[in-house]
Amino acid sequence: MITHLLTCGIALAGVAVFHGLGLPLPWLLGPIFACLAAALTGVRLNTVKPVGNAMRTVLGVAVGLSITPALFSQIGTLIWSIALVPVYLLVIGLVGVPFLRRLGFDKATAYYGAMPGGLQDMLAFGEEAGGDVRAMSLMHATRVLVIVSILPLILTLGLGETLDQPIGLPAAELPIWEMILMIAAGIGGWALFRALGFFGASILGPMAVATALSLTGIVTHRPPTEAILLAQFFIGLNVGAKYVGITIAELRRIVAASVGYCLLLAIIALVFAEIVYQAGLLPLIEAMLAFAPGGQAEMAILALVVGADAAIVVVHHVVRMVVVIVGAPLVSRLLG
């Protein structure tokens, strides 16, 4: 309990610093960097995983309620941009795996550390294939950290976007019955998808149920602002706290290699986003967020705060994870 309180206190301090300095996304990036700094100095933190998973349901509901009938009018172009996702992943594999192999990582660690799938799924497949679980965990944590850190800079400094779009109304202004339905969608969707054994149950289950509520017009608002900010807080906290216990040797070898690899990933993602944009398949911001190799939850947050179509962004990330996870058993056999 004390460790949990300490972790939350450090994360809140990060929020205060980011607010005070006027930096973007204080409720997401503040906890990330505060917990990262504390972890690197040897402070014992806790990821508060159950709460983090619960917060992902909030984002699932928020994205699901962003899906309206207007989205289906774009299916013709979405099919083509989604069709590029497997090609995008193939390029990542062809670039990333040799890059990590040259830095001394074994085949399994290089592949499952390079592919931007769900963290738990990649660790499970990678461990079964004989990979280094600690190395893969740090690779994925660094990937999310770097992408979530540089994307706001690209959006604000490079493209002149603001990250202060309305993410929802305050709880006091929302109908109580709609908030009750949102809670039911979050809990019920999560439980249903988990019982069915689907990956990403904590975000995709609530998203599916909330989509049904949105398309039928039963619920017409997103979750309250306070809930989405709280979701940002705990998701950011969990990203930063993953570096607890890291050693100097791991920092030099694994994290340094991961940062270099993330720069390659960012270049690949920007190239595909530009292709999609120039082909007229997606607006530039949606294209960048759809192909950014960050975490699904983090990309959903960025889509909401920049005013992009969160549904389009998340659909591409779902396809990315499905392709990576479905292909993992085949790759395991190829790796022996």
Residue, then its C-alpha position, 0 to 999 in steps of 0.5 A: m500500500i505504501t509503495h502504491l501511494l508513493t508511486c501515485g504521489i510521484a506521478l501527481a508531482g509529474v502532473a504538477v510540474f508539466h502543468g506548471l511548465g505548460l507542457p503538453l499532455p500533463w496527465l499522461l506525460g507527467p506521470i510517465f517521466a516522473c515515474l521514469a526518473a524515480a525508477l532510474t534513481g532506484v526508487r521502488l515503485n508499483t505499476v498498479k496494474p489492476v487500476g491501469n487495466a480498469m482505466r483502459t476500459v474508460l478509453g475503450v468506452a470513449v473510442g466506442l462512443s466515437i464510432t458513429p454511422a458516419l464512419f461507415s461512409q469511409i469504409g471504401t478508403l479505410i479498407w485500402s489504408i488497413a490493407l497497408v498494415p500487414v505490409y507495414l509490419l513486414v517492413i518493420g520485421l525486415v528492418g527491426v529483426p536484423f538491426l537487433r540481431r546485429l546488436g547481439f540479441d538472439k533470434a527470438t528476442a530480436y523478433y518478439g522485441a521488434m514487432p509492435g504487438g501487445l506487450q503480454d502477448m509478445l512476452a508470452f510468445g517470446e518466452e515460449a520461443g526461448g527469448d529474453v523476457r526482461a530484454m523484450s519487456l524493456m524493448h516494448a516499454t521503451r518503444v511506447l515511451v519514445i513514441v508517446s514522447i516524440l509524437p506530441l512534439i511532432l504534432t505541436l512543433g512540426l504540424g502546429e496542432t494543439l493537444d487541448q481539444p475537448i475530450g468530454l464534458p465534466a461529470a456534472e454536465l452528463p446525464i446520470w443514466e448515460m454514465i451508468l450505461m458507460i460503466a456497464a459497457g466498460i465492465g460488461g464488455w471487459a468481462l465478456f471479452r475476457a471470458l471469450g479469451f479475446f486479446g486486449a479485452s480491457i479496451l476492445g470489449p468496452m469499445a464493442v459494447a459502447t459502439a453498439l450504444s453509440l450506433t443505436g443512439i442510446v448514448t450520445h456523450r463520451p465518458p466524463t473529462e475526469a474519467i479520461l484524465l484519470a485514465q491518462f494518469f494511470i496509463g502514464l504511471n504504468v509506462g514509467a514504472k516499468y523501468v523499476g529495477i533496471t541496471i546500468a548494464e541493461l540501460r546501456r545495452i537494451v534501452a540504448a538499442s531500443v531507442g535506436y530501433c525506435l528512431l527507425l520505427a518512427i521513420i518507417a511509420l512516417v513514410f507509411a503515414e505519408i503514403v496514406y496521406q498522399a494517396g488521399l486515404l486518410p487525413l495526415i493526423e489520422a494517418m500518423l496516429a494510425f501507423a504510429p507503433g505506440g501502445q493502443a491506449e496511448m494512441a487513443i489518448l492522443a487521438l482524443v486530445v488532438g481532435a482526430d477520429a479516434a475510431i479510425v486510429v484504433v481500428h488500424h491498431v487493432v488490425r496491427m495487433v491481430v496480424v502480429i499475434v496471429g503470425a506469432p505461432l508461425v514465426s515461433r515454428l520458423l525460429g525452431 
